Amino acid sequence: MTQLSIHNPATGATLTTVPADDAASVAAKAAQARAAQPGWAATPIVQRKSCIEKFRAGVVRDLESLAATMTRETGKPIKMSRNELNGLLGRIDFFLKETESSTATRTVYDEGGMREQIQHVPLGVVGNISAWNYPWFVGCNVIVPALLTGNTVLYKPSEYATLTGLEIARLLHEAGVPRDVFITLVGEGAVGAALLEQDIDGLFFTGSHATGARIARAVGSRFIKLQLELGGKDPTYVCDDADPKAAAESLADGAMYNTGQSCCSVERIYVHEKIHDAFVAAFVDTVNGFKAGDPMSEDTYIGAITRAPQLDVLDAQVADARAKGAVLHTGGNRLAGPGNGFEATVFSNVTHGMELMKEESFGPLIGIQKVSGDEEAVKLMNDTRYGLTAGVYTPDRQRAEAVLSKVNAGSVYWNCCDRVSPRLPWSGYGDSGVGLTLSTYGIQTFTRPKAWHLRQA
């Protein structure tokens, strides 16, 4: 049996090795999930909900050890690991509260002896290739509603968050979810590719656009349910009537939280020329207050870059910006010492001719561009192949709504950023992907509507 090595990105040390799957074991597990699905779908929803309630209790009980595991294998600062787990509880509560009502059979017509109904039927076997940056959030956005709606799940955690994936499985199985209903697949890209070859009814992926495109090509001819939650190059516009210091403090957190490794991290900032200089000064001052270091330390804000190859991307974007005339205010270098450290980095005087304003940075790197007004801001915000989130800072709600209504983004923010709510759908435009999770729509996505035409004889 092959083994997968798990490394600590903050130190470079090997944490452990775990048994990995191969094509044969993936096929066997897929067959188990297929055989178990009818029985799980027939299980009363009250029992399925009971399992998820016990799973939630397990997260609460083991929260400290789960946070430590996530920090060790991803480099996420320990406080942020706790935040993710605590934030997960509200998402689970939402799914528990809304699943039954949002998927109940609904009568839409009943006249003259003819009744028409819409039934929500489970997709069947759901494949989930998940992400490492928010492994509990991203994984459970699929896992929990998929199980509650009667699907079996083949779950491949990212190889950079494998231990967390195994902890999710442990807690689900302890909570009563049968082992052939929720099955974990361990390994790198080859294991994900093997999953795509199986008899599945839906494939849910979170990750890069390049991998999402490969998945779409691989399964496109099979016409299964395909959801791809991909990247973003998320812009925010700070209007001339905004408080530059308050906006800077909020956006610095939105850009640098989780070391900038969030799909909805603020990655481009446009500031009205009237307050540009004051905003930049406040932004740099805020960022310089973010402590980088050991992710296990309680006061660390900038942790490790989870994937070592991303350091080369950050180096290249910094070099490109400097060569093309951007002004570097702070950072710009890898951190000294072992592990994958990179300084929080801020540029101004940037343009869309620079890579850091066009391609995902996925690290603690931000460009700030001066604009003349709302019209120029909208044009630049839409100058991207992505469309995940966008925001506006202004005390004028009407102005914010006028701007945001013209921006192509699945989620928009007024005077806030980098926020995800279980009550709202999470989706995107363009290369940010297809489909959605969260909200009642994100529960129904794990079902297929079945139309019933019922005439009384």
C-alpha positions as CSV (number, residue, x, y, z in Angstrom):
1,M,0.0,0.0,0.0
2,T,1.3,3.4,-0.9
3,Q,1.8,6.1,1.7
4,L,1.1,9.8,1.8
5,S,3.5,12.0,3.7
6,I,2.0,15.0,5.6
7,H,4.3,18.0,6.2
8,N,4.1,21.1,8.4
9,P,4.4,24.1,6.0
10,A,5.6,26.3,8.9
11,T,8.6,24.1,9.6
12,G,9.1,21.8,6.7
13,A,9.0,18.8,9.1
14,T,7.2,15.6,8.3
15,L,4.2,15.2,10.6
16,T,3.3,11.6,9.7
17,T,2.6,9.3,6.9
18,V,-0.8,7.7,6.2
19,P,-2.0,4.9,3.9
20,A,-3.1,6.3,0.5
21,D,-5.6,5.0,-2.0
22,D,-5.0,3.8,-5.5
23,A,-7.3,3.2,-8.5
24,A,-8.4,-0.2,-7.3
25,S,-9.3,1.0,-3.8
26,V,-11.1,4.0,-5.1
27,A,-13.2,1.7,-7.4
28,A,-14.0,-0.6,-4.5
29,K,-15.0,2.3,-2.2
30,A,-17.2,3.8,-5.0
31,A,-19.0,0.4,-5.3
32,Q,-19.6,0.4,-1.5
33,A,-21.1,3.9,-1.7
34,R,-23.3,2.9,-4.6
35,A,-24.6,-0.2,-2.7
36,A,-25.3,1.8,0.5
37,Q,-27.1,4.8,-1.0
38,P,-30.6,3.4,-1.3
39,G,-30.6,2.4,2.3
40,W,-29.3,5.7,3.5
41,A,-31.9,7.6,1.4
42,A,-34.6,5.4,3.0
43,T,-33.4,6.3,6.5
44,P,-35.8,8.7,8.1
45,I,-34.5,12.3,8.0
46,V,-34.9,12.5,11.7
47,Q,-32.2,9.8,12.0
48,R,-30.0,11.5,9.5
49,K,-30.3,14.8,11.4
50,S,-29.5,13.0,14.6
51,C,-26.2,11.9,13.2
52,I,-25.3,15.4,12.1
53,E,-26.3,16.8,15.5
54,K,-23.9,14.3,17.1
55,F,-21.2,15.2,14.6
56,R,-21.6,18.8,15.7
57,A,-21.3,17.9,19.3
58,G,-18.1,16.0,18.5
59,V,-16.7,19.2,16.8
60,V,-17.4,21.1,20.0
61,R,-16.0,18.5,22.2
62,D,-12.7,18.1,20.2
63,L,-12.4,21.7,19.0
64,E,-8.9,22.4,20.5
65,S,-7.3,19.2,19.1
66,L,-9.0,19.7,15.7
67,A,-7.7,23.3,15.5
68,A,-4.2,22.2,16.4
69,T,-4.3,19.5,13.7
70,M,-5.5,21.9,11.1
71,T,-2.8,24.5,12.0
72,R,0.0,21.9,11.9
73,E,-0.8,20.6,8.5
74,T,-2.0,23.9,6.8
75,G,0.0,26.6,8.6
76,K,-3.2,28.5,9.4
77,P,-2.8,30.6,12.6
78,I,-4.3,28.8,15.6
79,K,-6.8,31.5,16.4
80,M,-8.1,31.3,12.8
81,S,-8.3,27.6,13.0
82,R,-10.5,28.0,16.1
83,N,-12.5,30.7,14.2
84,E,-13.2,28.3,11.4
85,L,-14.4,25.5,13.7
86,N,-16.6,27.8,15.7
87,G,-18.0,29.4,12.5
88,L,-18.8,25.9,11.2
89,L,-21.3,25.3,14.0
90,G,-23.6,28.0,12.6
91,R,-23.5,26.4,9.2
92,I,-24.4,23.0,10.6
93,D,-27.2,24.6,12.5
94,F,-28.5,26.2,9.3
95,F,-28.4,22.9,7.4
96,L,-30.2,21.1,10.2
97,K,-32.9,23.7,10.4
98,E,-33.5,24.2,6.7
99,T,-33.0,20.8,4.9
100,E,-36.3,19.2,5.7
101,S,-38.4,22.2,4.8
102,S,-36.4,23.2,1.7
103,T,-36.6,19.7,0.2
104,A,-40.1,18.7,1.2
105,T,-42.5,17.6,-1.5
106,R,-44.5,20.6,-2.7
107,T,-47.9,20.6,-4.3
108,V,-47.9,23.4,-7.0
109,Y,-51.4,22.6,-8.6
110,D,-54.5,20.8,-7.4
111,E,-57.6,21.3,-9.5
112,G,-60.2,19.3,-11.4
113,G,-58.8,15.9,-10.2
114,M,-55.2,16.7,-11.3
115,R,-52.5,17.3,-8.8
116,E,-48.9,18.4,-9.7
117,Q,-46.1,17.9,-7.2
118,I,-42.4,18.5,-7.0
119,Q,-40.4,16.0,-5.1
120,H,-36.7,16.4,-4.2
121,V,-34.8,13.1,-4.9
122,P,-31.2,12.6,-3.7
123,L,-28.6,12.8,-6.5
124,G,-27.2,9.4,-5.4
125,V,-23.5,9.1,-5.0
126,V,-21.7,12.4,-4.5
127,G,-18.0,12.9,-5.2
128,N,-16.4,15.7,-3.3
129,I,-12.8,16.9,-4.0
130,S,-12.2,19.5,-1.3
131,A,-9.8,22.3,-0.5
132,W,-7.1,22.8,2.1
133,N,-7.5,26.5,2.9
134,Y,-10.8,26.2,4.8
135,P,-11.1,22.4,5.0
136,W,-13.9,22.3,7.5
137,F,-16.0,25.1,5.9
138,V,-15.5,23.9,2.3
139,G,-15.8,20.2,3.1
140,C,-18.9,20.5,5.2
141,N,-20.6,22.9,2.7
142,V,-20.9,19.7,0.7
143,I,-20.8,16.9,3.2
144,V,-23.5,18.0,5.6
145,P,-26.3,18.8,3.1
146,A,-25.4,15.9,0.9
147,L,-25.8,13.5,3.8
148,L,-28.9,15.1,5.1
149,T,-30.6,14.9,1.7
150,G,-29.9,11.1,1.4
151,N,-26.7,10.9,-0.6
152,T,-23.7,8.9,0.0
153,V,-20.4,10.7,-0.2
154,L,-17.0,9.9,-1.5
155,Y,-14.8,12.6,0.0
156,K,-11.3,13.4,-1.1
157,P,-9.7,16.0,1.1
158,S,-6.8,18.0,-0.2
159,E,-3.5,16.2,0.3
160,Y,-2.6,19.4,2.2
161,A,-5.4,18.8,4.7
162,T,-5.6,15.0,4.9
163,L,-5.4,14.7,8.7
164,T,-8.3,17.1,9.0
165,G,-10.3,15.1,6.4
166,L,-9.7,12.0,8.4
167,E,-10.9,13.7,11.6
168,I,-14.1,14.7,9.7
169,A,-14.6,11.1,8.9
170,R,-13.9,9.9,12.4
171,L,-16.5,12.3,13.9
172,L,-19.1,11.4,11.3
173,H,-18.7,7.7,11.9
174,E,-18.7,8.1,15.7
175,A,-21.9,10.1,15.2
176,G,-23.6,7.1,13.5
177,V,-23.1,7.8,9.8
178,P,-22.3,4.3,8.3
179,R,-18.8,3.8,7.0
180,D,-20.1,2.9,3.6
181,V,-22.2,6.1,3.5
182,F,-19.3,8.5,4.1
183,I,-16.0,7.3,2.7
184,T,-12.7,9.1,2.6
185,L,-10.3,8.9,-0.3
186,V,-6.7,9.7,0.6
187,G,-4.0,10.8,-1.8
188,E,-2.8,13.3,-4.3
189,G,-4.1,14.2,-7.8
190,A,-4.1,10.6,-9.1
191,V,-6.7,9.7,-6.5
192,G,-8.9,12.6,-7.5
193,A,-8.6,11.5,-11.2
194,A,-9.6,7.9,-10.2
195,L,-12.7,9.3,-8.5
196,L,-13.7,11.0,-11.7
197,E,-13.8,7.6,-13.4
198,Q,-16.3,6.1,-11.0
199,D,-20.1,5.7,-11.3
200,I,-21.0,8.9,-9.4
201,D,-24.1,11.2,-9.8
202,G,-22.4,14.5,-8.8
203,L,-19.0,15.9,-8.6
204,F,-18.3,18.9,-6.3
205,F,-14.9,20.5,-6.5
206,T,-13.2,23.4,-4.8
207,G,-9.8,24.5,-6.0
208,S,-8.0,26.2,-8.8
209,H,-9.4,27.1,-12.2
210,A,-6.8,25.0,-14.0
211,T,-7.9,21.8,-12.1
212,G,-11.6,22.7,-12.4
213,A,-11.2,23.0,-16.2
214,R,-9.5,19.5,-16.3
215,I,-12.4,18.1,-14.2
216,A,-15.0,19.7,-16.5
217,R,-13.3,18.1,-19.6
218,A,-13.1,14.7,-17.9
219,V,-16.7,14.4,-16.8
220,G,-18.5,16.7,-19.3
221,S,-19.7,14.0,-21.7
222,R,-21.3,12.1,-18.8
223,F,-23.8,14.8,-17.9
224,I,-23.6,14.3,-14.2
225,K,-24.2,17.1,-11.7
226,L,-21.0,19.2,-11.8
227,Q,-20.2,22.1,-9.4
228,L,-16.9,23.9,-9.6
229,E,-16.0,26.5,-6.9
230,L,-12.9,28.1,-8.3
231,G,-10.8,31.2,-7.8
232,G,-11.3,34.9,-7.6
233,K,-9.5,38.2,-8.0
234,D,-11.8,40.0,-5.7
235,P,-11.9,43.8,-6.0
236,T,-13.0,46.5,-3.6
237,Y,-13.6,50.2,-4.3
238,V,-13.1,52.8,-1.6
239,C,-15.2,55.9,-2.4
240,D,-14.1,59.5,-1.7
241,D,-16.7,59.9,1.1
242,A,-15.5,56.8,3.0
243,D,-13.4,57.0,6.2
244,P,-10.0,56.1,4.9
245,K,-8.7,54.7,8.2
246,A,-11.7,52.6,9.0
247,A,-11.8,51.2,5.4
248,A,-8.1,50.5,5.5
249,E,-8.3,48.6,8.7
250,S,-11.2,46.5,7.4
251,L,-9.6,45.8,4.1
252,A,-6.2,45.0,5.5
253,D,-7.9,42.2,7.4
254,G,-9.9,41.2,4.3
255,A,-6.7,40.9,2.3
256,M,-4.4,39.3,4.8
257,Y,-6.6,37.0,6.9
258,N,-5.5,33.4,6.6
259,T,-2.3,34.7,5.1
260,G,-4.3,35.8,2.1
261,Q,-5.2,32.2,1.3
262,S,-9.0,32.6,0.8
263,C,-11.0,32.4,-2.4
264,C,-12.8,35.6,-1.3
265,S,-9.7,37.4,0.0
266,V,-9.6,41.0,-1.1
267,E,-7.0,40.9,-3.9
268,R,-7.4,44.3,-5.7
269,I,-8.2,47.7,-4.1
270,Y,-9.3,50.8,-5.9
271,V,-9.3,54.0,-4.0
272,H,-10.7,57.4,-5.0
273,E,-7.9,59.9,-5.7
274,K,-9.2,62.3,-3.1
275,I,-8.4,59.9,-0.2
276,H,-5.9,57.6,-1.8
277,D,-2.8,58.7,0.1
278,A,-4.5,58.7,3.5
279,F,-5.9,55.2,2.8
280,V,-2.5,53.8,1.7
281,A,-0.8,55.2,4.8
282,A,-3.5,53.7,7.1
283,F,-3.5,50.4,5.2
284,V,0.3,50.0,5.5
285,D,0.3,51.0,9.2
286,T,-2.4,48.3,9.8
287,V,-0.5,45.6,7.9
288,N,2.8,46.4,9.7
289,G,1.0,45.6,12.9
290,F,0.2,42.0,11.8
291,K,2.7,39.6,13.5
292,A,4.2,36.9,11.3
293,G,5.6,33.7,12.8
294,D,4.8,30.4,14.4
295,P,1.1,29.5,13.5
296,M,0.7,27.8,16.8
297,S,1.4,31.0,18.7
298,E,-1.6,32.9,19.9
299,D,-0.5,36.2,18.6
300,T,0.5,35.2,15.1
301,Y,-1.6,36.7,12.4
302,I,0.4,35.9,9.3
303,G,1.0,32.1,9.2
304,A,2.6,29.9,6.6
305,I,1.9,29.5,2.9
306,T,0.4,26.0,2.7
307,R,1.8,25.0,-0.7
308,A,5.5,25.7,-1.3
309,P,5.0,26.3,-5.1
310,Q,2.9,29.3,-4.3
311,L,6.0,31.1,-3.0
312,D,7.3,31.2,-6.6
313,V,4.0,32.8,-7.7
314,L,4.3,35.5,-5.1
315,D,8.0,36.1,-5.9
316,A,7.1,36.5,-9.6
317,Q,4.2,38.9,-8.9
318,V,6.5,41.0,-6.7
319,A,9.2,41.1,-9.3
320,D,6.8,41.9,-12.1
321,A,5.2,44.8,-10.1
322,R,8.5,46.3,-9.2
323,A,9.8,46.1,-12.7
324,K,6.8,47.9,-14.1
325,G,6.9,50.8,-11.6
326,A,4.7,49.8,-8.7
327,V,5.7,51.4,-5.3
328,L,6.5,48.8,-2.6
329,H,5.5,50.0,0.8
330,T,6.2,47.0,2.9
331,G,7.2,43.3,2.5
332,G,8.1,41.7,-0.8
333,N,10.2,38.9,0.4
334,R,10.1,35.4,1.8
335,L,10.5,35.1,5.5
336,A,13.9,33.8,6.8
337,G,14.0,30.4,8.4
338,P,12.4,27.1,7.7
339,G,9.0,26.7,6.2
340,N,6.9,28.6,3.7
341,G,6.9,32.1,5.1
342,F,6.2,35.3,3.1
343,E,6.0,38.8,4.3
344,A,2.8,40.8,4.2
345,T,3.3,42.9,1.1
346,V,1.6,46.1,-0.1
347,F,2.0,47.9,-3.4
348,S,0.5,51.1,-4.7
349,N,0.9,52.8,-8.1
350,V,-0.2,49.5,-9.7
351,T,-1.9,49.0,-13.1
352,H,-3.7,46.2,-14.9
353,G,-0.5,45.6,-16.8
354,M,0.8,43.9,-13.7
355,E,0.3,40.2,-12.8
356,L,-0.7,41.0,-9.2
357,M,-3.8,42.9,-10.5
358,K,-4.8,40.1,-13.0
359,E,-4.0,36.7,-11.5
360,E,-4.7,35.2,-8.1
361,S,-2.0,35.9,-5.6
362,F,-3.4,33.6,-2.9
363,G,-1.0,35.0,-0.4
364,P,-0.4,38.1,1.7
365,L,0.1,40.4,-1.3
366,I,-2.1,43.3,-2.4
367,G,-2.1,46.1,-5.0
368,I,-3.8,49.5,-4.4
369,Q,-4.7,51.5,-7.5
370,K,-5.9,55.2,-7.6
371,V,-9.1,55.9,-9.5
372,S,-10.8,59.1,-10.6
373,G,-14.4,58.0,-9.6
374,D,-17.1,55.4,-9.7
375,E,-17.1,54.9,-13.5
376,E,-13.4,54.1,-13.6
377,A,-13.7,51.9,-10.6
378,V,-16.5,49.8,-12.1
379,K,-14.6,49.4,-15.4
380,L,-11.5,48.2,-13.5
381,M,-13.4,45.9,-11.2
382,N,-15.0,44.1,-14.2
383,D,-11.6,43.9,-16.0
384,T,-11.1,40.3,-14.9
385,R,-12.0,36.7,-16.0
386,Y,-13.1,36.0,-12.4
387,G,-16.3,37.1,-10.6
388,L,-16.5,35.8,-7.1
389,T,-16.9,38.8,-4.7
390,A,-16.7,42.6,-4.9
391,G,-17.2,45.4,-2.4
392,V,-17.7,49.1,-2.0
393,Y,-16.9,51.3,1.0
394,T,-19.0,54.4,1.3
395,P,-21.6,55.8,3.9
396,D,-24.0,56.2,0.9
397,R,-26.0,53.0,0.5
398,Q,-27.6,54.2,-2.7
399,R,-24.2,54.9,-4.2
400,A,-22.9,51.5,-3.2
401,E,-25.8,49.7,-4.7
402,A,-25.5,51.6,-7.9
403,V,-21.8,50.5,-8.2
404,L,-22.3,46.9,-7.1
405,S,-25.3,46.4,-9.5
406,K,-22.8,46.9,-12.4
407,V,-20.1,44.6,-11.1
408,N,-20.0,41.0,-12.2
409,A,-19.7,39.0,-8.9
410,G,-21.7,36.3,-7.2
411,S,-21.4,38.0,-3.8
412,V,-21.2,41.8,-3.1
413,Y,-20.4,43.7,0.0
414,W,-21.1,47.2,1.3
415,N,-18.7,48.3,4.0
416,C,-17.5,44.8,4.7
417,C,-15.5,42.1,2.9
418,D,-14.3,38.5,3.0
419,R,-17.6,37.3,4.5
420,V,-19.6,34.1,3.8
421,S,-23.1,33.5,5.2
422,P,-24.8,30.1,5.3
423,R,-28.1,31.9,4.5
424,L,-26.8,33.3,1.2
425,P,-25.8,31.4,-2.0
426,W,-22.1,31.1,-2.7
427,S,-21.5,31.3,-6.5
428,G,-19.5,33.2,-9.1
429,Y,-19.2,34.5,-12.6
430,G,-16.8,33.5,-15.3
431,D,-13.7,31.5,-14.2
432,S,-14.9,31.6,-10.6
433,G,-16.9,28.5,-11.4
434,V,-20.4,27.0,-11.9
435,G,-23.1,26.0,-9.4
436,L,-23.4,27.1,-5.8
437,T,-23.3,26.0,-2.2
438,L,-24.9,27.4,0.9
439,S,-28.4,28.8,1.4
440,T,-31.5,26.7,0.7
441,Y,-30.5,26.6,-3.0
442,G,-27.2,25.0,-1.8
443,I,-29.2,22.3,0.0
444,Q,-31.4,21.6,-3.0
445,T,-28.4,21.3,-5.3
446,F,-27.8,17.8,-3.8
447,T,-31.2,16.7,-5.1
448,R,-32.9,16.4,-8.4
449,P,-36.5,17.7,-8.8
450,K,-38.9,15.0,-9.8
451,A,-42.2,16.1,-11.4
452,W,-45.4,14.2,-10.4
453,H,-48.6,14.4,-12.5
454,L,-51.3,12.7,-10.5
455,R,-54.8,12.3,-11.9
456,Q,-57.5,10.7,-9.7
457,A,-59.1,7.9,-11.7
